[in-house]
């Protein structure tokens, strides 16, 4: 065992080791891949939301300059596809999704034909020559409209456009409603979002001389992409190599299987040459998966003192035209399981319907379901406080799950268990950092002068680090819950970690090295990390669901422990003592209380490969691989507060302060942890105030098809986010960490909405739907002044 506490590097705010390369322009992204004979692929996309394809004439494109190939969907039938989701909730009706549309298109942007040419300009020019005859059909883009009796039907095997119905129940809601002093209803919307990564999707596929195939792709899940691509194009998995180089953001969007991911490898094999596809920003808006797109109807039963007795939820999750990779699980298990949030609401009844519409498919986007679940809980608590005219903080105090109740199963659930937490402690720490009482006093003084400031509060918890494997299979999730790590020590004592996790800016090279350095007790500079290459890394499930440290980090920890255990055996042989007499500290093996000369870690590593003095039953080498499968998921939690000022004459929301207090278990690197919180909060603020995908309800056209029409916040719109941590170690993994990557995006949307509603409370405004854009806020104030209620 390791004789030194895990704290020399873990817990230290080390700067990211990988940043120098990126900041000096030495990063390597997919678009930087240049290969001899490279060809370029371009995709013709449907201009219709719903239409039958009557005819596709490719001949003018095929005869164009530089064109090497042009194909339609019908020519690809039987050669590749269909695209199959890998999370299928039991009972789900799965619509057939071709790689390229054959007889019908179902959203604006769906692939209709493909061209490969010698230059990108020639490929785009050829697209303009393709002649397609369509017969337009009625379309539907709204989830509530899609389930109406006479709505257009997208798929023959999906009646009423509902693929999945999922129910959760605990206690007796009807009894709670009868015993309540109040029962109120609330309809809330989680607006549709576009994951706006700095780097759009791109892919290069190249046949190799040994009949293998190498694919360069910005993937959060390289080994998963290898399996999906191999299965869908009919190519041996062991002959397919996936390389994920540097990635300019993922947020969930780069963990799905897209048509282009399949077309490039397939056409590269057909042509015997490397083929590259790069996504324009407008293509990204109409082909990369969207996020959120939920409508929830809530019914809340509560007492006069603000104690919530019961909650009823009906969710409609709009998943677009097809079921993408994880689409059936987001609006169902990931959302309504967490609808009671951090509160002791024992009587809970929820039903979720997954709905297809003539829109871009919707899939995982930072938090996937957990922001929607937290929004349900937080908007319900806030509605109770406003209805009773009670302080929003006090209502939370009265309903919080208490620290002594952990591990806690909300509403008696068999599927959900919060492993640890201290919500009251988070709240008190947040209130102190925010100066809640002082801000309330200031708010009241300014209102008397005509300035409208508001305070928003939001609490959250969820489960993350998808695991264990056996549990996932029961939910129809076709992935394992483990993560792998190989810790390899060479003969000089230098260490390389081969991790199945995949960084997209997370700082894995730094944080995984910190974990290993503490266990191995060597300088962090002596550790390298390899990720993103299926030929080098043994196996993996990648990075999503805030699992990199809890699962990937734990696998590094356990592998490193095994390396130290074996090194001790080898050191015992060198020292000619029993292994139990050997101590290990700061990279040196010694025999305390004796004058035996110690040996260094490097000397032991050298002997491991020489093999001259190895104990019996100890094989040469110092190299350990672990597939770590946690016993359960961790439950991060937090309380966030925002302070805003709203100008009722313009509707502009100015964010004055934001405090985030989060419990993510053991902090591997506080600097990186704060960065994760900051990034998530900014994305949550963006959803609350700026971002919204819009479709024309009459013809299904995407109205926010570029960054000219789709607003994302700039630096000037982001406040100084003050991040504070509380540590409650998780018992589900050996280093006690909980996920962190999604926390900010879960807490920020309700926090911001509550702050704006608090600022507008003098006008009698009790509800607004995101995003709280200036026109929407201004209209609410105007209507309130004219006597309307919200």
ZAMARGU-4260 file (C-alpha; in steps of 0.2 Angstrom, whole numbers, plus 5000, padded with zeros to 4 digits):
<rodrens>
0) 5000/5000/5000 | 5005/5018/4998 | 5013/5025/5014 | 5010/5044/5009 | 4994/5053/5011
5) 4986/5058/4994 | 4989/5077/4996 | 5006/5082/4989 | 4998/5086/4972 | 4980/5082/4974
10) 4971/5098/4980 | 4984/5110/4973 | 4979/5123/4960 | 4992/5118/4947 | 4991/5127/4931
15) 4986/5116/4916 | 5001/5108/4909 | 4994/5107/4891 | 4990/5125/4889 | 5007/5130/4882
20) 5005/5120/4867 | 4988/5127/4863 | 4992/5145/4867 | 5008/5145/4856 | 4998/5138/4841
25) 5005/5121/4842 | 4989/5112/4845 | 4983/5099/4832 | 4965/5098/4827 | 4956/5088/4814
30) 4957/5102/4802 | 4976/5102/4803 | 4977/5085/4796 | 4984/5086/4779 | 4987/5070/4769
35) 4993/5067/4751 | 4979/5065/4739 | 4966/5072/4751 | 4949/5073/4744 | 4935/5084/4751
40) 4917/5079/4754 | 4902/5091/4754 | 4884/5087/4759 | 4868/5092/4750 | 4855/5096/4764
45) 4836/5096/4763 | 4828/5114/4761 | 4812/5106/4767 | 4807/5101/4785 | 4796/5087/4778
50) 4795/5081/4760 | 4795/5066/4749 | 4810/5064/4738 | 4803/5061/4720 | 4819/5061/4710
55) 4838/5065/4712 | 4848/5069/4697 | 4867/5067/4700 | 4873/5067/4683 | 4877/5086/4681
60) 4887/5085/4697 | 4896/5069/4692 | 4903/5077/4676 | 4908/5093/4685 | 4927/5098/4686
65) 4936/5089/4700 | 4922/5078/4706 | 4927/5060/4710 | 4910/5054/4716 | 4892/5059/4719
70) 4879/5048/4728 | 4862/5049/4734 | 4854/5039/4748 | 4846/5026/4737 | 4863/5021/4730
75) 4869/5018/4748 | 4855/5007/4753 | 4862/4990/4759 | 4880/4997/4760 | 4879/5006/4776
80) 4867/5011/4790 | 4855/5013/4798 | 4860/5024/4812 | 4855/5016/4828 | 4854/5025/4845
85) 4864/5017/4860 | 4852/5022/4874 | 4835/5014/4871 | 4824/5015/4886 | 4814/4999/4887
90) 4797/5000/4877 | 4804/5014/4865 | 4798/5014/4847 | 4814/5017/4837 | 4811/5025/4820
95) 4822/5020/4806 | 4836/5033/4802 | 4845/5031/4785 | 4863/5038/4784 | 4857/5048/4769
100) 4838/5051/4766 | 4831/5039/4753 | 4812/5042/4751 | 4808/5056/4763 | 4817/5070/4772
105) 4811/5075/4790 | 4820/5091/4795 | 4829/5105/4786 | 4847/5100/4785 | 4845/5081/4783
110) 4858/5073/4771 | 4851/5070/4754 | 4866/5068/4743 | 4885/5068/4744 | 4899/5074/4733
115) 4918/5071/4734 | 4930/5081/4724 | 4948/5086/4723 | 4945/5103/4731 | 4932/5109/4743
120) 4927/5123/4731 | 4924/5110/4718 | 4914/5100/4730 | 4903/5115/4734 | 4901/5120/4716
125) 4895/5102/4712 | 4882/5102/4725 | 4873/5117/4716 | 4872/5106/4701 | 4862/5092/4709
130) 4844/5092/4704 | 4831/5086/4717 | 4812/5085/4715 | 4803/5086/4732 | 4784/5085/4736
135) 4782/5095/4752 | 4772/5088/4766 | 4765/5096/4782 | 4777/5098/4796 | 4777/5101/4815
140) 4791/5108/4825 | 4783/5110/4842 | 4781/5096/4855 | 4764/5100/4861 | 4757/5102/4843
145) 4766/5086/4838 | 4755/5075/4849 | 4738/5082/4844 | 4726/5071/4835 | 4728/5078/4817
150) 4747/5082/4818 | 4758/5077/4804 | 4765/5059/4807 | 4784/5057/4805 | 4786/5038/4806
155) 4774/5024/4803 | 4780/5014/4818 | 4779/5029/4830 | 4760/5033/4832 | 4756/5050/4838
160) 4774/5055/4836 | 4778/5048/4854 | 4793/5036/4854 | 4794/5033/4873 | 4783/5034/4888
165) 4792/5034/4905 | 4784/5035/4922 | 4791/5038/4940 | 4781/5037/4956 | 4784/5038/4974
170) 4772/5040/4989 | 4754/5045/4986 | 4752/5062/4977 | 4733/5062/4977 | 4733/5060/4996
175) 4746/5074/4997 | 4735/5085/4986 | 4720/5082/4997 | 4730/5087/5013 | 4738/5102/5006
180) 4733/5120/5010 | 4737/5125/4992 | 4739/5117/4975 | 4745/5127/4961 | 4750/5124/4943
185) 4765/5130/4933 | 4770/5127/4915 | 4789/5129/4912 | 4800/5128/4896 | 4818/5123/4894
190) 4822/5132/4877 | 4830/5123/4863 | 4849/5126/4862 | 4863/5124/4849 | 4880/5118/4857
195) 4891/5131/4850 | 4908/5124/4851 | 4923/5135/4845 | 4928/5120/4834 | 4914/5113/4823
200) 4913/5095/4819 | 4926/5088/4806 | 4933/5071/4801 | 4946/5064/4790 | 4946/5046/4785
205) 4961/5038/4776 | 4964/5020/4770 | 4981/5013/4775 | 4992/5002/4765 | 4989/4987/4777
210) 4970/4987/4773 | 4966/4996/4790 | 4957/5012/4791 | 4962/5028/4801 | 4949/5040/4806
215) 4953/5057/4813 | 4938/5065/4822 | 4935/5077/4837 | 4927/5063/4848 | 4923/5064/4866
220) 4921/5045/4865 | 4935/5038/4853 | 4932/5019/4857 | 4914/5021/4856 | 4915/5029/4839
225) 4926/5015/4833 | 4913/5003/4838 | 4898/5013/4831 | 4907/5016/4814 | 4913/4999/4812
230) 4896/4991/4815 | 4887/5004/4804 | 4899/5003/4789 | 4902/4985/4790 | 4921/4986/4794
235) 4931/4975/4806 | 4933/4985/4822 | 4950/4979/4825 | 4956/4986/4808 | 4948/5003/4812
240) 4959/5016/4821 | 4951/5032/4829 | 4962/5046/4833 | 4955/5061/4842 | 4967/5075/4842
245) 4965/5092/4851 | 4946/5096/4852 | 4939/5114/4853 | 4925/5110/4864 | 4912/5096/4865
250) 4898/5099/4878 | 4890/5082/4873 | 4888/5086/4855 | 4904/5077/4850 | 4899/5060/4858
255) 4885/5056/4845 | 4885/5046/4829 | 4882/5058/4814 | 4879/5053/4795 | 4896/5062/4791
260) 4905/5051/4803 | 4900/5036/4792 | 4901/5044/4775 | 4919/5049/4776 | 4925/5032/4781
265) 4914/5023/4769 | 4918/5034/4754 | 4937/5034/4758 | 4936/5015/4756 | 4926/5016/4740
270) 4939/5029/4733 | 4955/5022/4740 | 4960/5039/4746 | 4958/5050/4761 | 4942/5060/4762
275) 4939/5075/4773 | 4923/5084/4779 | 4923/5100/4788 | 4907/5108/4795 | 4903/5126/4792
280) 4895/5136/4806 | 4878/5136/4797 | 4879/5117/4794 | 4882/5115/4813 | 4866/5124/4817
285) 4856/5113/4805 | 4865/5096/4807 | 4874/5095/4824 | 4862/5089/4838 | 4853/5102/4848
290) 4850/5102/4867 | 4835/5104/4879 | 4819/5107/4870 | 4807/5102/4885 | 4790/5108/4890
295) 4785/5103/4908 | 4768/5105/4917 | 4769/5105/4936 | 4757/5104/4950 | 4763/5107/4967
300) 4754/5103/4984 | 4760/5112/4999 | 4756/5119/5017 | 4754/5137/5023 | 4772/5136/5030
305) 4779/5132/5013 | 4783/5114/5016 | 4780/5104/5000 | 4769/5089/5002 | 4769/5083/4984
310) 4774/5086/4966 | 4766/5080/4949 | 4776/5082/4933 | 4771/5080/4915 | 4786/5081/4903
315) 4786/5082/4884 | 4804/5080/4877 | 4806/5086/4859 | 4820/5075/4852 | 4819/5081/4834
320) 4816/5070/4818 | 4825/5054/4824 | 4832/5046/4840 | 4850/5051/4841 | 4862/5042/4852
325) 4855/5045/4869 | 4839/5054/4865 | 4827/5042/4873 | 4835/5043/4890 | 4837/5062/4892
330) 4819/5068/4894 | 4815/5052/4904 | 4827/5045/4916 | 4839/5059/4916 | 4825/5072/4919
335) 4811/5066/4929 | 4821/5055/4941 | 4828/5072/4948 | 4812/5082/4948 | 4812/5084/4967
340) 4830/5090/4967 | 4838/5094/4984 | 4821/5093/4993 | 4812/5080/5004 | 4796/5078/4993
345) 4790/5061/4997 | 4775/5061/4986 | 4780/5062/4968 | 4772/5057/4952 | 4780/5060/4935
350) 4777/5055/4917 | 4788/5059/4902 | 4784/5057/4884 | 4798/5058/4871 | 4791/5066/4855
355) 4798/5067/4837 | 4796/5083/4827 | 4802/5090/4810 | 4818/5098/4818 | 4836/5094/4821
360) 4838/5079/4832 | 4841/5083/4850 | 4853/5074/4861 | 4865/5076/4876 | 4871/5094/4880
365) 4880/5099/4896 | 4870/5091/4909 | 4857/5082/4898 | 4841/5080/4908 | 4849/5086/4925
370) 4847/5104/4921 | 4829/5101/4916 | 4826/5091/4932 | 4834/5104/4943 | 4823/5117/4934
375) 4807/5108/4938 | 4812/5107/4957 | 4818/5125/4958 | 4804/5133/4949 | 4792/5123/4960
380) 4800/5129/4976 | 4801/5147/4969 | 4783/5146/4964 | 4778/5141/4982 | 4788/5155/4990
385) 4780/5168/4978 | 4763/5161/4981 | 4765/5162/5000 | 4775/5178/4999 | 4789/5170/5009
390) 4808/5172/5008 | 4814/5160/4994 | 4829/5155/5006 | 4818/5151/5020 | 4807/5140/5009
395) 4822/5130/5004 | 4828/5128/5022 | 4811/5121/5027 | 4811/5108/5012 | 4830/5103/5011
400) 4835/5085/5013 | 4845/5085/5029 | 4864/5079/5031 | 4859/5065/5043 | 4848/5057/5030
405) 4862/5053/5017 | 4863/5041/5008 | 4846/5047/5003 | 4833/5039/4991 | 4822/5053/4985
410) 4803/5048/4985 | 4808/5031/4990 | 4816/5028/4973 | 4825/5012/4968 | 4834/5020/4954
415) 4841/5036/4962 | 4852/5037/4977 | 4861/5053/4983 | 4877/5046/4990 | 4882/5061/5001
420) 4879/5080/5004 | 4876/5094/5016 | 4864/5106/5007 | 4861/5117/5023 | 4880/5120/5024
425) 4880/5125/5006 | 4866/5137/5008 | 4874/5145/5023 | 4891/5147/5015 | 4883/5154/4999
430) 4873/5167/5009 | 4888/5172/5019 | 4899/5174/5003 | 4885/5184/4994 | 4880/5195/5009
435) 4862/5190/5007 | 4855/5202/5021 | 4866/5216/5015 | 4860/5214/4997 | 4841/5213/5003
440) 4843/5229/5012 | 4852/5237/4997 | 4838/5230/4985 | 4824/5238/4996 | 4833/5255/4996
445) 4836/5256/4978 | 4818/5251/4974 | 4812/5266/4983 | 4823/5276/4970 | 4816/5267/4955
450) 4830/5254/4952 | 4825/5236/4951 | 4837/5224/4957 | 4834/5205/4961 | 4842/5191/4970
455) 4841/5173/4963 | 4844/5157/4973 | 4845/5140/4966 | 4850/5123/4973 | 4854/5107/4964
460) 4860/5089/4965 | 4861/5075/4953 | 4869/5059/4949 | 4884/5057/4937 | 4898/5046/4932
465) 4887/5034/4923 | 4890/5017/4932 | 4890/5003/4937 | 4889/4993/4921 | 4876/4981/4927
470) 4864/4995/4931 | 4866/5004/4915 | 4860/4988/4905 | 4844/4988/4915 | 4840/5005/4908
475) 4844/5000/4890 | 4861/5009/4889 | 4872/5000/4877 | 4889/5006/4885 | 4898/5000/4901
480) 4900/5011/4916 | 4919/5007/4919 | 4934/5017/4913 | 4951/5010/4910 | 4969/5016/4914
485) 4985/5009/4910 | 5000/5016/4921 | 5016/5011/4912 | 5033/5014/4920 | 5048/5013/4908
490) 5066/5007/4913 | 5071/5025/4918 | 5056/5027/4930 | 5046/5039/4919 | 5028/5036/4919
495) 5015/5036/4905 | 4996/5035/4908 | 4985/5028/4895 | 4968/5034/4899 | 4951/5030/4891
500) 4944/5047/4896 | 4945/5060/4883 | 4949/5079/4886 | 4940/5093/4876 | 4948/5106/4887
505) 4946/5099/4904 | 4964/5098/4909 | 4965/5079/4910 | 4984/5079/4907 | 4986/5089/4923
510) 4973/5082/4934 | 4976/5063/4930 | 4995/5067/4932 | 4991/5074/4950 | 4982/5058/4955
515) 4996/5047/4949 | 5010/5058/4956 | 5003/5057/4973 | 5001/5038/4973 | 5018/5035/4964
520) 5026/5049/4975 | 5036/5055/4960 | 5037/5073/4952 | 5023/5077/4941 | 5035/5082/4928
525) 5039/5063/4926 | 5022/5059/4920 | 5014/5059/4903 | 4996/5056/4898 | 4990/5048/4882
530) 4972/5049/4876 | 4962/5049/4861 | 4970/5035/4850 | 4962/5018/4850 | 4978/5010/4844
535) 4988/5016/4859 | 4975/5017/4873 | 4968/5000/4878 | 4950/5004/4879 | 4938/5017/4886
540) 4921/5024/4886 | 4926/5042/4885 | 4921/5059/4893 | 4903/5063/4897 | 4891/5064/4911
545) 4905/5072/4922 | 4914/5055/4924 | 4932/5059/4920 | 4938/5061/4938 | 4926/5050/4947
550) 4928/5035/4935 | 4943/5039/4924 | 4953/5047/4939 | 4949/5032/4950 | 4955/5020/4937
555) 4972/5030/4937 | 4972/5029/4956 | 4970/5010/4957 | 4982/5007/4943 | 4995/5017/4952
560) 4992/5008/4968 | 4995/4992/4959 | 5011/4999/4952 | 5017/5004/4969 | 5013/4987/4976
565) 5023/4978/4963 | 5037/4990/4965 | 5038/4986/4983 | 5040/4968/4980 | 5054/4972/4968
570) 5062/4984/4981 | 5061/4970/4994 | 5071/4959/4983 | 5084/4973/4980 | 5085/4976/4998
575) 5085/4958/5003 | 5071/4960/5016 | 5053/4954/5018 | 5041/4965/5008 | 5031/4970/5024
580) 5047/4978/5031 | 5049/4990/5016 | 5042/5008/5017 | 5040/5019/5003 | 5040/5038/5004
585) 5044/5052/4992 | 5050/5040/4978 | 5062/5031/4990 | 5060/5013/4996 | 5069/5010/5013
590) 5069/4999/5028 | 5066/5010/5043 | 5076/5007/5058 | 5091/4999/5049 | 5106/5005/5040
595) 5101/4997/5023 | 5104/5009/5009 | 5088/5014/5002 | 5084/5012/4983 | 5075/5024/4972
600) 5059/5022/4962 | 5070/5024/4946 | 5081/5010/4952 | 5067/4998/4955 | 5060/5002/4938
605) 5077/4998/4930 | 5077/4981/4939 | 5059/4978/4934 | 5065/4978/4916 | 5082/4969/4919
610) 5074/4955/4929 | 5091/4950/4937 | 5085/4951/4955 | 5066/4949/4955 | 5058/4939/4969
615) 5050/4923/4965 | 5033/4924/4957 | 5036/4942/4951 | 5036/4945/4932 | 5047/4958/4924
620) 5040/4974/4919 | 5031/4988/4929 | 5015/4991/4920 | 4997/4989/4927 | 4980/4991/4918
625) 4964/4993/4927 | 4946/4993/4921 | 4938/5002/4935 | 4919/5000/4938 | 4912/5011/4952
630) 4899/5004/4965 | 4888/5019/4961 | 4887/5037/4955 | 4892/5052/4965 | 4880/5066/4969
635) 4887/5083/4967 | 4877/5097/4974 | 4877/5116/4976 | 4869/5132/4980 | 4871/5147/4968
640) 4865/5165/4970 | 4864/5179/4957 | 4862/5198/4959 | 4854/5207/4944 | 4847/5224/4939
645) 4833/5225/4926 | 4829/5240/4917 | 4810/5240/4915 | 4811/5253/4900 | 4822/5242/4889
650) 4821/5224/4897 | 4840/5223/4898 | 4846/5212/4912 | 4863/5217/4920 | 4871/5204/4930
655) 4880/5212/4945 | 4887/5197/4955 | 4886/5178/4954 | 4891/5167/4969 | 4893/5148/4966
660) 4896/5136/4981 | 4898/5118/4975 | 4901/5101/4983 | 4910/5090/4971 | 4919/5079/4983
665) 4938/5079/4984 | 4945/5093/4974 | 4959/5086/4963 | 4963/5103/4956 | 4954/5119/4963
670) 4959/5130/4949 | 4953/5118/4936 | 4937/5115/4946 | 4933/5133/4947 | 4936/5134/4928
675) 4923/5120/4925 | 4911/5129/4936 | 4914/5146/4927 | 4911/5137/4910 | 4895/5129/4916
680) 4888/5144/4924 | 4891/5154/4908 | 4882/5141/4897 | 4868/5142/4910 | 4867/5161/4909
685) 4867/5159/4891 | 4852/5148/4891 | 4843/5159/4904 | 4846/5176/4895 | 4852/5174/4877
690) 4851/5158/4868 | 4835/5150/4859 | 4833/5140/4843 | 4818/5146/4833 | 4808/5137/4819
695) 4795/5144/4808 | 4779/5134/4814 | 4771/5135/4797 | 4786/5127/4786 | 4798/5121/4799
700) 4812/5132/4793 | 4826/5135/4805 | 4826/5154/4809 | 4842/5154/4819 | 4853/5146/4806
705) 4869/5157/4810 | 4877/5167/4823 | 4869/5182/4816 | 4852/5176/4822 | 4857/5165/4837
710) 4864/5174/4852 | 4879/5168/4862 | 4886/5179/4876 | 4902/5188/4874 | 4915/5191/4888
715) 4906/5208/4892 | 4890/5199/4896 | 4898/5188/4909 | 4900/5194/4927 | 4914/5190/4939
720) 4909/5172/4945 | 4915/5169/4963 | 4917/5150/4965 | 4918/5143/4982 | 4919/5124/4987
725) 4913/5113/5001 | 4920/5096/5002 | 4909/5081/5006 | 4919/5066/4999 | 4909/5053/4989
730) 4909/5035/4996 | 4907/5028/4978 | 4925/5029/4973 | 4942/5028/4981 | 4947/5046/4979
735) 4930/5053/4984 | 4927/5064/4969 | 4911/5069/4962 | 4908/5075/4944 | 4909/5094/4941
740) 4908/5098/4923 | 4889/5100/4922 | 4886/5108/4939 | 4886/5126/4933 | 4874/5123/4918
745) 4862/5115/4930 | 4861/5128/4943 | 4863/5144/4933 | 4847/5144/4923 | 4834/5144/4938
750) 4846/5155/4948 | 4845/5168/4934 | 4827/5166/4931 | 4823/5168/4950 | 4834/5184/4951
755) 4825/5192/4936 | 4808/5188/4943 | 4813/5195/4960 | 4818/5211/4952 | 4801/5212/4943
760) 4791/5207/4958 | 4785/5225/4961 | 4776/5223/4944 | 4767/5207/4950 | 4777/5196/4937
765) 4778/5179/4944 | 4783/5169/4929 | 4793/5171/4913 | 4800/5158/4901 | 4818/5157/4896
770) 4827/5166/4888 | 4824/5182/4897 | 4829/5193/4882 | 4826/5212/4882 | 4810/5211/4871
775) 4802/5197/4882 | 4806/5206/4899 | 4800/5223/4892 | 4784/5215/4885 | 4781/5207/4902
780) 4783/5224/4911 | 4772/5233/4898 | 4758/5220/4900 | 4759/5221/4919 | 4758/5240/4919
785) 4742/5237/4908 | 4734/5226/4920 | 4739/5208/4913 | 4745/5195/4925 | 4759/5182/4922
</rodrens>
